Amino acid sequence: MNPKFVINEQGKKVGVFLDIKEYNALLEELEDLSDIAKAEERLKADEKTYSLEEIEKEILTDD
């Protein structure tokens, strides 16, 4: 990663420029981490979970 910082008159970093590929990679990683955290919370809360097979069966079954 090669960030370029925006600095104000006092020399404080107030912004950053990133290559769009680096930015998108950071967003994807953040989304993955968020998904993991949500899944862990649900497991701790002892909520009912469903397998992919159960969901597919429910969606594809004509009742």
CORJO-V429864 format. One record per run of one state. SS is the DSSP state (alpha for helix, beta for strand, coil for the rest). FROM is the first residue (numbers start at 1). TO is the last residue. If there is no record, write none. Layout:
# CORJO-V429864
SS	FROM	TO
SS	FROM	TO
This chain:
# CORJO-V429864
coil	1	3
beta	4	7
coil	8	12
beta	13	17
coil	18	19
alpha	20	44
coil	45	51
alpha	52	60
coil	61	63
